[in-house]
Amino acid sequence: MTPIVYAAISDEISGWYDSIGPWLFYAAVWGLVFAGTGLFIGAFVPFITGDSLVFAAGLVSSNHPDVNIIPMAIGVGIAAWLGDQVGYTLGRHYGRPYLDKRKGDWLQNAIAKSEKFYAAWGWWAVVIARFMPWARVLIPAIAGISKMNYYKFFTANLVGAIAWGTGLTLAGYYAATIPAVKNASYAIAIFFITASVIAGLRTWMKNRRASQV
């Protein structure tokens, strides 16, 4: 998303406060952050449930004393963490048993490769996916389907939720008075996206070489 589009969506979300007031604004932000991954809503409206939402929540907190940044930022982090936990649980306890009943060779090979990927790179994949609109929706469920170690997922989800949810909310809050922070938030997003692409290419090349042996 370009900075101009990002800012436009953030401004629109900031306007919600005038329509629904502070308490419903808290509930709307936390609910949408949770639903983005926990209910897979982010697959259909990734920007309204993602970066723009939490950044705008910080902006609103800086401009309206009725919205306190501390509970807002902590609440966003918790909602983000809970959403991924639900996505993982659904993938592991419902998605995997359903797929195991399908005996096609292609599907079983895909599952085996996915398990290998999450065993090697799953922790980083979960953290990095937080900063990518559609990946943040799919990665937790796929991690569950691939039976990624629960404790690794738990810690990766916690780190990602704090870095993305709490961190980006605080970035929005301080951007109101320190414009350089807003520009830095774009740089951070670009860094994580670039890192995820590099990690993905490395894994793809590694798997390709292994399949040729």
C-alpha positions in Angstrom: 0.0 0.0 0.0 1.4 3.4 -0.9 1.7 6.1 1.8 -1.1 8.2 0.1 -3.6 5.3 0.1 -2.5 4.4 3.6 -3.1 7.9 4.8 -6.5 8.1 3.1 -7.8 4.9 4.8 -6.3 6.0 8.1 -8.2 9.3 7.8 -11.4 7.5 7.1 -11.0 5.3 10.1 -10.2 8.2 12.3 -13.6 9.7 11.3 -15.4 6.8 13.0 -14.7 8.4 16.4 -17.1 11.3 15.6 -19.9 8.8 14.7 -19.6 6.2 17.4 -17.8 7.8 20.3 -14.9 6.6 22.4 -16.2 3.3 23.9 -17.6 1.9 20.7 -14.4 3.0 19.0 -12.3 0.9 21.4 -14.7 -2.1 20.7 -14.6 -1.6 16.9 -10.8 -1.4 16.7 -10.2 -4.4 19.0 -13.1 -6.4 17.4 -11.8 -5.8 13.8 -8.2 -6.6 14.7 -9.4 -9.9 16.2 -11.7 -10.7 13.4 -9.0 -10.0 10.8 -7.3 -13.3 11.6 -9.5 -15.1 14.1 -12.5 -15.0 11.8 -10.6 -14.6 8.5 -12.3 -11.2 7.8 -8.9 -9.8 6.8 -8.9 -12.0 3.7 -11.8 -9.9 2.3 -11.0 -6.4 3.8 -7.3 -6.6 4.7 -6.7 -2.9 5.0 -9.7 -2.0 7.2 -8.7 -4.8 9.6 -4.9 -4.2 9.3 -2.2 -1.6 9.4 -4.4 1.4 8.6 -6.8 0.5 11.4 -4.3 0.2 14.2 -2.3 3.2 13.0 -5.5 5.3 12.9 -6.4 4.1 16.3 -3.1 5.6 17.5 -3.9 8.9 15.7 -7.3 9.1 17.3 -5.8 8.5 20.8 -3.5 11.4 20.3 -6.2 13.8 19.2 -9.0 12.8 21.6 -8.4 12.6 25.4 -11.3 10.2 25.8 -9.3 7.5 24.0 -6.3 6.6 26.1 -3.3 5.2 24.2 -2.3 2.7 26.9 -5.4 0.6 26.9 -5.8 1.1 23.2 -2.3 -0.2 22.4 -2.4 -3.0 24.9 -5.9 -4.0 23.7 -4.8 -4.1 20.0 -1.9 -6.3 20.9 -4.1 -8.7 22.8 -6.7 -8.8 20.1 -4.1 -9.5 17.5 -2.6 -12.3 19.6 -6.0 -13.9 20.2 -6.9 -13.7 16.6 -3.9 -15.7 15.5 -4.3 -18.2 18.3 -7.9 -18.9 17.1 -6.6 -19.2 13.5 -3.9 -21.7 14.5 -6.4 -23.7 16.6 -8.9 -23.9 13.7 -6.2 -25.0 11.3 -4.8 -27.7 13.6 -8.0 -29.1 15.0 -10.4 -28.7 12.0 -8.4 -28.0 8.9 -5.8 -30.7 9.3 -8.2 -33.6 10.1 -10.3 -32.5 7.1 -7.3 -32.5 4.8 -5.9 -35.8 6.1 -9.1 -37.5 4.8 -8.1 -36.4 1.3 -5.6 -38.9 -0.1 -4.4 -37.2 -3.2 -0.6 -37.4 -3.7 -0.4 -33.7 -4.6 -2.2 -32.6 -1.4 -0.2 -34.9 0.8 3.1 -33.7 -0.7 2.0 -30.1 -0.2 1.3 -30.9 3.5 4.7 -32.6 3.9 6.5 -29.6 2.4 4.5 -27.2 4.5 5.4 -29.2 7.7 9.1 -29.0 6.7 8.9 -25.3 6.0 7.2 -24.5 9.4 9.7 -26.7 11.2 12.6 -24.7 9.8 11.2 -21.2 9.3 7.8 -21.2 11.0 8.8 -18.8 13.9 10.0 -16.1 11.5 7.1 -16.7 9.1 4.5 -16.0 11.8 6.3 -12.8 13.0 6.9 -11.4 9.5 3.4 -12.3 8.3 2.0 -9.7 10.7 3.2 -7.0 8.4 1.7 -8.4 5.2 -2.1 -8.0 4.6 -3.1 -11.4 3.3 -0.3 -13.4 4.9 -1.3 -12.4 8.4 -4.7 -14.0 7.7 -3.5 -17.3 6.2 -0.2 -18.0 8.0 -1.7 -18.9 11.4 -4.2 -21.3 10.0 -1.6 -22.9 7.8 0.8 -23.2 10.8 -2.0 -25.1 12.6 -2.6 -27.3 9.6 1.2 -28.0 9.4 1.2 -28.9 13.1 3.8 -26.3 13.9 5.2 -26.7 17.4 2.6 -24.9 19.6 5.1 -23.2 21.9 7.1 -21.8 18.9 3.9 -20.5 17.4 2.8 -19.1 20.8 6.0 -17.1 21.2 6.2 -16.0 17.6 2.6 -14.9 17.8 3.3 -12.9 20.9 6.3 -11.1 19.4 4.4 -10.4 16.2 1.3 -9.1 18.1 3.4 -6.7 20.2 5.6 -5.5 17.3 2.7 -5.0 14.9 -0.3 -4.4 17.0 1.1 -2.4 20.0 4.0 -1.0 18.0 2.0 0.4 15.1 -0.7 1.8 17.4 2.0 3.7 19.3 3.5 4.8 15.9 0.2 6.3 15.0 0.0 8.1 18.4 3.4 9.7 18.2 3.1 10.5 14.5 0.6 13.2 15.4 3.3 15.2 17.1 6.4 13.7 15.5 5.8 13.3 11.7 9.1 11.5 11.3 7.6 8.6 13.2 5.0 8.1 10.5 7.6 7.9 7.8 9.6 5.5 10.0 6.5 3.2 10.2 6.5 2.9 6.4 10.2 2.1 6.4 9.6 -0.6 9.1 6.8 -2.2 7.0 9.0 -2.1 3.9 11.8 -3.8 5.8 9.7 -6.7 7.0 8.1 -7.2 3.6 11.5 -7.3 1.9 12.9 -9.7 4.6 9.9 -12.0 4.1 10.4 -12.1 0.4 14.1 -12.9 0.8 13.3 -15.6 3.4 10.7 -17.1 1.1 13.1 -17.2 -1.9 15.8 -18.8 0.2 13.3 -21.5 1.4 12.0 -22.1 -2.1 15.6 -22.5 -3.5 16.5 -24.8 -0.6 13.4 -27.0 -1.2 14.1 -27.1 -4.9 17.7 -28.2 -4.5 16.5 -30.9 -2.0 13.9 -32.2 -4.5 16.5 -32.5 -7.2 18.8 -34.7 -5.1 
